[in-house]
Amino acid sequence: MEKGAIVGSIDMAQVVLYAFWIFFIGLIFYLRREDKREGYPLLADNAGTIQGFGYPLPPDPKTFLMPHGPNVSVPDGKIDAPVTKAVPTARWPGAPLEPTGNPMIDAVGPASYANRADVPDLTVDGADKIVPMRIATTFSIARQDPDPRGMPVIGADHNKAGTVREVWVDRSEIMIRYLEVDLVDGGSVMLPWNFCRVERYMRRILVKSILSSQFKDVPKLASPDRITLLEEDKVCAYYGGGHLYALPSRSEPLI
């Protein structure tokens, strides 16, 4: 009899190996079901029809208790299929889409966004997480850093789009999230901080993603002092889409 064997024909190492294989297959099966809580059933690219769930089927609904409500149960069987104002460049599935209108407004390609809840993000205490400094009065700009308020905002065409009126901060992360910009032609829009380049010595904000004339079409906020999750996605998607669609030359091949 071999050393470590339970009986003459069974080896302990072999039993452990088989047990690991069974556990690993079960783990893959479990994870594959869990990742189907959202995004299913699938839609066919060309026809927009339901393509199916695939195998394995999604798990039973699970309710997640949100800290500030409402609770969320998934999977819920809902299909998020917004109207895409673009047409495929070829008939095969997965072909690139050609915009039929203004892709930055129509949420095509890099300008697309998720239909998140139209409510503001909250802190652990239930307060609005991202607010202007006129509300978050305990926040201030460090004296070592340039204060962007009052600086002109310059678009990718090197023309002035507006002037920074206010800074919006994240109460949880203790950082700047947006700049509130008064436009030259009237009105105000939000400018994500990650799309800004602060030119300290020239005292201006440079934005390379969109032109000065395109600031007027930035998605507006429903409230002057709060921004919702959906509005955040729309605003950031607009500037992100500008990197490809702001100028016709940006969406053309390099060669």
Residue pairs with C-beta under 8 A, 6 or more apart in sequence:
1 8
2 11
4 11
4 12
4 13
5 11
5 12
6 12
6 15
29 56
32 56
33 56
33 57
33 58
33 59
34 59
36 53
36 54
36 56
36 57
36 58
36 59
36 75
37 58
37 59
37 62
37 74
37 75
38 74
38 75
40 53
40 54
40 58
40 75
41 50
41 51
41 52
41 53
41 79
42 50
42 51
42 52
42 53
42 54
43 49
43 50
43 51
43 79
43 81
44 50
44 51
44 93
45 88
45 93
45 94
45 95
46 88
46 91
46 93
48 81
50 79
58 75
59 75
61 73
61 74
61 75
61 76
62 73
62 74
63 71
63 72
63 73
64 71
64 72
64 73
64 74
65 71
66 72
67 122
67 124
67 126
68 122
68 126
80 115
82 107
82 115
84 97
84 106
84 108
85 99
85 100
85 101
85 103
85 106
85 108
86 97
86 98
86 99
86 100
86 103
86 106
86 108
86 109
87 97
87 98
87 100
88 95
88 96
88 97
88 98
89 95
89 96
89 97
89 98
90 96
97 108
97 109
99 106
99 108
99 109
99 245
100 106
102 217
102 245
103 109
103 111
103 241
103 244
103 245
104 111
104 210
104 214
104 217
104 238
104 241
104 242
104 245
104 246
105 111
105 217
105 238
107 113
107 234
107 237
107 241
108 241
108 245
109 241
109 244
109 245
110 237
110 240
110 241
110 243
110 244
110 245
111 237
111 238
111 240
111 241
111 242
111 244
111 245
112 237
112 241
113 230
113 233
113 234
113 236
113 237
114 233
115 230
116 228
116 229
116 230
116 232
116 233
117 228
117 229
117 230
118 228
118 229
118 230
118 231
119 228
119 229
120 128
120 129
120 130
120 226
120 227
120 228
120 229
121 128
121 129
121 130
121 229
121 232
122 128
122 129
123 129
123 171
123 172
124 172
127 171
128 135
128 171
128 226
129 170
129 171
129 172
130 168
130 169
130 170
130 171
130 177
130 178
130 226
130 227
130 232
131 168
131 169
131 171
131 225
131 226
132 166
132 167
132 168
132 169
132 180
132 225
133 139
133 140
133 166
133 167
133 168
133 169
134 166
134 225
135 225
136 169
136 171
139 169
139 174
141 147
141 148
141 167
146 198
146 200
146 203
148 164
148 167
148 179
148 196
148 198
148 205
149 164
149 165
149 166
149 167
150 163
150 164
151 163
151 164
151 198
151 203
151 204
151 205
152 160
152 162
152 163
152 164
152 203
152 204
152 205
153 160
153 161
153 162
153 163
153 164
153 179
153 181
153 191
153 204
153 205
153 207
153 215
154 160
154 161
154 204
154 205
154 206
154 207
154 212
155 161
155 207
155 210
155 211
155 212
155 213
155 214
155 215
156 207
156 208
156 209
156 210
156 211
156 212
156 242
156 246
156 247
157 211
157 212
157 213
159 211
159 212
159 213
160 184
160 212
161 181
161 183
161 184
161 207
161 212
161 213
161 215
162 181
162 182
162 183
162 184
162 188
162 189
162 215
163 181
163 182
164 179
164 180
164 181
164 182
164 191
164 205
165 180
165 181
165 182
165 188
166 179
166 180
167 176
167 178
167 179
167 180
168 176
168 177
168 178
168 179
168 180
168 190
168 227
169 175
169 176
169 177
170 176
170 177
175 193
176 193
177 192
177 193
178 190
178 191
178 192
178 193
178 227
178 235
179 190
179 191
179 193
179 196
179 205
180 188
180 189
180 190
180 191
181 188
181 189
181 190
181 191
181 215
182 188
183 189
183 215
183 216
184 212
185 216
187 216
187 220
189 215
189 216
189 218
189 220
189 235
190 218
190 221
190 227
190 231
190 235
191 205
191 207
191 218
191 239
192 235
192 236
192 239
195 207
195 208
195 209
195 239
196 205
196 206
196 207
197 205
197 206
197 207
197 208
198 205
198 206
199 205
199 206
207 239
209 239
209 240
209 242
209 243
209 246
210 238
210 239
210 242
210 246
211 242
211 246
211 247
214 242
214 246
217 238
218 235
218 238
218 239
219 231
219 234
219 235
219 238
221 227
221 231
222 228
222 231
227 235
243 250
244 250
244 251
245 251
